[in-house]
Amino acid sequence: MSLPSFSGFFVSKKSAQLGPFYTELLELLLHNSQQQAECNGQDPKLEMLWKNLPRNEMLPLEDIIERYQSLFAEKGAAHLEKALSDAFPVKDFIELGMTRTYPKVYRGLPRVYLKDLPSQSRIQPPFSHLGHLKRQALSRSLFSLYAKVPAKGKATLFTWVMRDGQGDFFAGMEVYRMLKTRLPDVCMRFVALVPEELEFPLLEGATLIPYKEHCPVDCLPEAVLQMLKQSDLILQLPTYYPHTSELREALKNREGAQPKFEAVGEYGFLESPYFHPGSGHYSMGLHFLEKGILTRKPCAASWEDVQNERLKFYRNPANRFYLAYLTSPIGGAIYLHSLLKSLENDPLDIDICLPVLGWFFEFYEQQRKLGRDLFAWDLGVSSLEIYFQEQKHTVSLQPSGKKLRLICPGLLSQSDFRALLALSGDWVAVRGNQSFSEAVSQGKAFFYDGRAHAQSFIKDLAAIAENRIGGYPGTLQCIRGMAQGFLYNVSAQDDTWVDENYFQELEDWTAIALKMGLALQDPETMVGFRKLNKILVDECSAVAFLSHLVQRGLFHKSHPYLEQLEEDQVSKFIRGEQSFKSLILAQRELIERVSINTV
């Protein structure tokens, strides 16, 4: 929107000039308004404000400021979310046959609240730019237009694996395999920076680079830098490599064409510095601005498929079996108590496979120092057997009851983890992106014991459940219990502005576990979990988006003029000069025309 200059607006009939202070202040208001127009598109109210300013008489400064403030006072969270919603009419998606990419809003834009006056809230700064929000909300639909373009070229998947992030490697591996299958004409390579003390499976077309403490660009071999430089597209996923800027600069300084670069973050990282709406990157997850979760087909398995000899040796085939991949003492305690409460009327002994046992020892020591029993109430367990590092430890609890056997086989291979999920009873425990995706894809009822950085993801998961499975109160109780238990892992907030977690009362973990255990006794709770999992797989999968992202990037690499034409169309949409439907129709026609000429 083009706004007129102040030069002729604020001069009286006697040519009385405004003082320097007022002139500067008015110019500031105009500049701010111009930015609003550029970011958020044309606004009839803003346009009318400037049109009605008198040109032949001095307007009192107080009147100008009052009009300005009253205009933008309306532009709070509700205004921004409505403007974003209005830009994507559901009827357009229906008419275009694109309902699968419609951005369904279960949780709105992230807000913070004034600690001492929570009735006052504001949208977090990275989410206050309507143009950035529209671009992010558009991406799934826009990229899907490239689903049938001939994708050719060289693409490299680049993954940095943190010391405690083995799941990141398996996520990268899954995406690599998926892209190779969906895009057979693309030369796919996989480069992963991995901690030297960890072992990972070798893959055809994969290059694993071990690192010690740090992994700067200097640790990349010359052959790998050359491979990256020769790529048409580099896709970094899922953890943001801390030396990305240096890597891109190193590639830029080498001779030859520059590869296109895309970055997709892990679940719930939309609110992080690297993947917020204005970052130019994308984030997987369940928020309406995120791109979904990794999903796969469920697998069938038998114990013959399990390779871990320690687990097969200690497991008792006559017992109930569960898989629990946990991270925190309180989360582990909630899971353990809820599981045992759900089985309080079942006489069979229980085997729980725990790849990581540190949380249990920490919880056990906490209870001992406080002079408390291991279990908060009688759960019918007579003895506890712990199998850890070739040793067996037994703790007697009461004269009669069932045995609870905790088996720690060490870290599991991906194939074993997947098989054990299939073999486990419902109510498995997961703690990260990859294990969560595996449980959902397998259709299991799950307990999510996430770390602090997963708080946004937990909120989005809970919001979907509240909106979609209201007919299953037991399942909702379990999801709410996960969210409440997660508050034990969140740090205290000392800032003046805080998020909604600050105002939630920390419920006693034993009460959380009891409610969840009772809910799990109702068979309908498992039905609700299966329904929720189906929603997540059918409507929230990131698989198609990742494929379309690569197809689009490679197509733009070979047709750079198409990239510029697309950006022109998107910019018009962001400025409010054309509708979502007009943009999609224009871009669809353009892609089809270029594709035909390419073939």
Backbone hydrogen bonds, N-H to C=O, Kabsch-Sander energy under -0.5 kcal/mol:
donor,donor_aa,acceptor,acceptor_aa,energy
3,L,1,M,-0.6
9,F,6,F,-1.7
10,F,6,F,-1.2
12,S,16,A,-1.0
15,S,12,S,-2.1
17,Q,15,S,-0.6
23,T,19,G,-2.4
24,E,20,P,-2.5
25,L,21,F,-2.4
26,L,22,Y,-2.7
27,E,23,T,-2.4
28,L,24,E,-1.9
29,L,25,L,-2.0
30,L,26,L,-2.4
31,H,27,E,-2.7
32,N,28,L,-2.6
33,S,29,L,-2.3
34,Q,30,L,-2.8
35,Q,31,H,-2.2
36,Q,32,N,-2.2
37,A,33,S,-2.2
38,E,34,Q,-2.3
39,C,35,Q,-2.7
40,N,36,Q,-2.7
41,G,37,A,-1.5
42,Q,575,R,-2.0
47,E,43,D,-2.6
48,M,44,P,-2.5
49,L,45,K,-2.0
50,W,46,L,-1.7
51,K,47,E,-1.8
52,N,48,M,-2.0
53,L,50,W,-0.7
63,D,60,P,-0.6
64,I,60,P,-1.9
65,I,61,L,-2.7
66,E,62,E,-2.3
67,R,63,D,-2.5
68,Y,64,I,-2.4
69,Q,65,I,-3.1
70,S,66,E,-2.5
71,L,67,R,-1.8
72,F,68,Y,-2.1
73,A,69,Q,-1.9
74,E,70,S,-0.6
74,E,71,L,-0.7
75,K,72,F,-0.7
76,G,74,E,-1.6
80,L,76,G,-2.3
81,E,77,A,-2.6
82,K,78,A,-2.3
83,A,79,H,-2.7
84,L,80,L,-2.1
85,S,81,E,-2.3
86,D,82,K,-3.0
87,A,83,A,-1.1
88,F,85,S,-1.5
92,D,89,P,-0.9
93,F,89,P,-1.2
94,I,90,V,-1.9
95,E,91,K,-2.6
96,L,92,D,-2.1
97,G,93,F,-0.6
97,G,94,I,-0.9
98,M,93,F,-3.1
101,T,98,M,-1.5
102,Y,99,T,-1.2
104,K,102,Y,-1.4
106,Y,104,K,-0.7
112,V,122,R,-2.5
113,Y,498,V,-3.8
114,L,117,L,-0.5
114,L,120,Q,-2.4
115,K,496,T,-3.0
117,L,114,L,-1.1
120,Q,117,L,-2.5
121,S,119,S,-0.6
122,R,112,V,-2.2
124,Q,110,P,-2.5
127,F,124,Q,-2.6
128,S,125,P,-1.8
130,L,128,S,-0.8
133,L,129,H,-2.1
134,K,130,L,-2.8
135,R,131,G,-1.9
136,Q,132,H,-2.2
137,A,133,L,-2.7
138,L,134,K,-1.6
139,S,135,R,-1.1
139,S,136,Q,-0.5
142,L,138,L,-2.7
143,F,139,S,-2.9
144,S,140,R,-1.3
145,L,141,S,-0.6
145,L,142,L,-1.2
146,Y,143,F,-1.9
147,A,144,S,-1.7
149,V,146,Y,-1.2
151,A,149,V,-0.9
152,K,150,P,-0.6
153,G,185,D,-0.7
155,A,187,C,-2.3
156,T,233,L,-2.6
157,L,189,R,-3.0
158,F,156,T,-0.6
158,F,235,L,-2.8
159,T,191,V,-2.6
160,W,239,T,-0.5
161,V,159,T,-0.5
161,V,193,L,-2.9
162,M,160,W,-0.6
165,G,162,M,-1.7
168,D,165,G,-1.8
169,F,165,G,-0.9
169,F,166,Q,-0.5
170,F,166,Q,-1.7
171,A,167,G,-2.4
172,G,168,D,-2.5
173,M,169,F,-2.7
174,E,170,F,-2.4
175,V,171,A,-2.4
176,Y,172,G,-2.6
177,R,173,M,-2.5
178,M,174,E,-2.5
179,L,175,V,-2.8
180,K,176,Y,-2.1
181,T,177,R,-1.8
182,R,178,M,-2.6
183,L,179,L,-2.5
186,V,183,L,-1.8
187,C,153,G,-2.9
188,M,186,V,-1.1
189,R,155,A,-2.1
190,F,205,G,-2.0
191,V,157,L,-3.0
192,A,207,T,-2.5
193,L,159,T,-2.7
194,V,192,A,-0.6
194,V,209,I,-1.9
196,E,211,Y,-2.5
198,L,195,P,-1.5
206,A,203,L,-1.9
207,T,190,F,-3.3
209,I,192,A,-3.0
211,Y,194,V,-2.0
212,K,214,H,-0.5
219,C,216,P,-1.9
220,L,217,V,-1.9
225,L,221,P,-2.2
226,Q,222,E,-2.4
227,M,223,A,-2.0
228,L,224,V,-2.7
229,K,225,L,-2.4
230,Q,226,Q,-2.0
231,S,228,L,-1.0
232,D,154,K,-2.3
233,L,154,K,-1.6
234,I,260,K,-2.6
235,L,156,T,-2.8
236,Q,234,I,-0.6
236,Q,262,E,-2.9
237,L,158,F,-2.1
244,T,241,Y,-1.6
247,L,243,H,-2.3
248,R,244,T,-2.7
249,E,245,S,-2.0
250,A,246,E,-2.5
251,L,247,L,-2.1
252,K,248,R,-2.0
253,N,249,E,-1.8
254,R,251,L,-1.1
260,K,232,D,-2.5
262,E,234,I,-2.6
264,V,236,Q,-2.7
265,G,282,Y,-2.9
266,E,238,P,-0.8
268,G,284,M,-1.2
269,F,266,E,-1.7
269,F,284,M,-0.6
271,E,268,G,-0.7
272,S,269,F,-1.8
275,F,272,S,-0.7
276,H,272,S,-0.8
279,S,276,H,-2.4
282,Y,263,A,-2.3
284,M,265,G,-2.5
285,G,292,G,-2.2
290,E,287,H,-1.8
291,K,283,S,-2.2
292,G,285,G,-1.4
293,I,540,C,-3.1
305,D,302,S,-1.8
306,V,303,W,-1.0
309,E,307,Q,-0.7
312,K,308,N,-1.9
313,F,309,E,-2.1
314,Y,310,R,-2.0
315,R,311,L,-2.3
319,N,316,N,-2.2
320,R,349,D,-2.7
322,Y,351,D,-2.0
324,A,353,C,-2.6
325,Y,429,A,-2.6
326,L,324,A,-0.8
332,G,328,S,-2.9
333,A,329,P,-2.2
334,I,330,I,-2.6
335,Y,331,G,-2.4
336,L,332,G,-2.8
337,H,333,A,-2.6
338,S,334,I,-2.5
339,L,335,Y,-2.6
340,L,336,L,-2.4
341,K,337,H,-2.5
342,S,338,S,-2.1
343,L,339,L,-1.1
344,E,341,K,-1.4
346,D,343,L,-2.0
350,I,403,K,-2.5
351,D,320,R,-3.4
352,I,405,R,-2.8
353,C,322,Y,-3.1
354,L,352,I,-0.6
354,L,407,I,-3.0
360,F,357,L,-0.7
361,F,357,L,-1.7
362,E,358,G,-2.0
363,F,359,W,-2.3
364,Y,360,F,-3.1
365,E,361,F,-2.2
366,Q,362,E,-2.0
367,Q,363,F,-2.4
368,R,364,Y,-2.1
369,K,365,E,-2.5
370,L,366,Q,-1.6
371,G,368,R,-1.2
372,R,367,Q,-2.8
379,L,377,W,-0.5
382,S,380,G,-0.6
382,S,402,K,-2.5
383,S,402,K,-1.1
384,L,395,V,-2.9
385,E,404,L,-2.7
386,I,393,H,-3.2
387,Y,406,L,-3.0
388,F,386,I,-0.7
388,F,391,Q,-2.4
389,Q,408,C,-0.5
391,Q,388,F,-1.3
393,H,386,I,-2.6
395,V,384,L,-2.9
397,L,382,S,-3.1
398,Q,382,S,-1.7
402,K,380,G,-2.7
404,L,383,S,-2.4
405,R,350,I,-3.0
405,R,403,K,-0.5
406,L,385,E,-3.3
406,L,404,L,-0.5
407,I,352,I,-2.8
407,I,405,R,-0.6
408,C,387,Y,-2.8
408,C,406,L,-0.6
417,F,413,S,-2.7
418,R,414,Q,-2.4
419,A,415,S,-2.1
420,L,416,D,-3.0
421,L,417,F,-1.9
422,A,418,R,-1.6
423,L,419,A,-1.8
424,S,420,L,-1.7
425,G,321,F,-2.6
427,W,445,A,-1.3
428,V,445,A,-2.3
429,A,323,L,-1.7
430,V,447,F,-2.8
436,F,432,G,-2.3
437,S,433,N,-2.6
438,E,434,Q,-2.3
439,A,435,S,-2.1
440,V,436,F,-2.6
441,S,437,S,-2.7
442,Q,438,E,-1.8
443,G,440,V,-1.2
444,K,439,A,-2.4
447,F,428,V,-2.4
449,D,430,V,-3.1
449,D,447,F,-0.7
450,G,448,Y,-0.8
454,A,451,R,-2.2
455,Q,452,A,-1.5
458,I,454,A,-2.3
459,K,455,Q,-1.9
460,D,456,S,-2.1
461,L,457,F,-2.5
462,A,458,I,-2.5
463,A,459,K,-2.2
464,I,460,D,-2.1
465,A,461,L,-2.1
466,E,462,A,-2.6
467,N,463,A,-1.6
468,R,464,I,-2.1
469,I,465,A,-2.3
472,Y,469,I,-1.9
476,L,472,Y,-2.2
477,Q,473,P,-2.2
478,C,474,G,-1.7
479,I,475,T,-2.4
480,R,476,L,-2.9
481,G,477,Q,-2.1
482,M,478,C,-2.1
483,A,479,I,-2.1
484,Q,480,R,-2.5
485,G,481,G,-2.9
486,F,482,M,-2.0
487,L,483,A,-0.7
487,L,484,Q,-0.8
488,Y,485,G,-1.4
489,N,486,F,-2.1
490,V,487,L,-0.9
494,D,492,A,-0.6
498,V,113,Y,-2.7
502,Y,499,D,-1.6
503,F,500,E,-1.1
504,Q,501,N,-1.3
507,E,505,E,-0.9
511,A,508,D,-0.7
512,I,508,D,-1.7
513,A,509,W,-2.5
514,L,510,T,-2.2
515,K,511,A,-2.2
516,M,512,I,-2.1
517,G,513,A,-2.8
518,L,514,L,-2.4
519,A,515,K,-2.0
520,L,516,M,-2.2
521,Q,517,G,-0.7
521,Q,518,L,-0.8
522,D,519,A,-1.4
525,T,522,D,-1.9
526,M,522,D,-0.6
526,M,523,P,-0.7
527,V,523,P,-1.3
528,G,524,E,-2.4
529,F,525,T,-1.8
530,R,526,M,-2.1
531,K,527,V,-2.1
532,L,528,G,-2.5
533,N,529,F,-2.9
534,K,530,R,-2.0
535,I,531,K,-2.0
536,L,532,L,-2.3
537,V,533,N,-2.4
538,D,534,K,-2.9
539,E,535,I,-2.6
540,C,535,I,-0.5
540,C,536,L,-1.2
542,A,293,I,-3.1
546,L,542,A,-2.4
547,S,543,V,-1.9
548,H,544,A,-2.8
549,L,545,F,-2.7
550,V,546,L,-1.8
551,Q,547,S,-2.5
552,R,548,H,-2.8
553,G,549,L,-2.2
554,L,550,V,-2.5
555,F,551,Q,-2.2
556,H,552,R,-2.7
557,K,553,G,-1.8
558,S,554,L,-1.6
559,H,555,F,-1.2
562,L,559,H,-1.3
563,E,559,H,-1.1
564,Q,560,P,-1.6
565,L,561,Y,-2.2
566,E,562,L,-2.6
567,E,563,E,-2.2
568,D,564,Q,-2.0
569,Q,565,L,-2.0
570,V,566,E,-2.7
571,S,567,E,-2.6
572,K,568,D,-1.8
573,F,569,Q,-1.9
574,I,570,V,-2.5
575,R,571,S,-2.3
576,G,573,F,-1.0
577,E,572,K,-2.8
578,Q,572,K,-0.8
583,L,579,S,-2.2
584,I,580,F,-2.5
585,L,581,K,-2.5
586,A,582,S,-2.4
587,Q,583,L,-2.7
588,R,584,I,-2.7
589,E,585,L,-2.1
590,L,586,A,-2.0
591,I,587,Q,-2.6
592,E,588,R,-2.3
593,R,589,E,-2.1
594,V,590,L,-2.4
595,S,591,I,-2.7
596,I,592,E,-2.2
597,N,593,R,-1.8
598,T,594,V,-2.0
599,V,595,S,-2.4
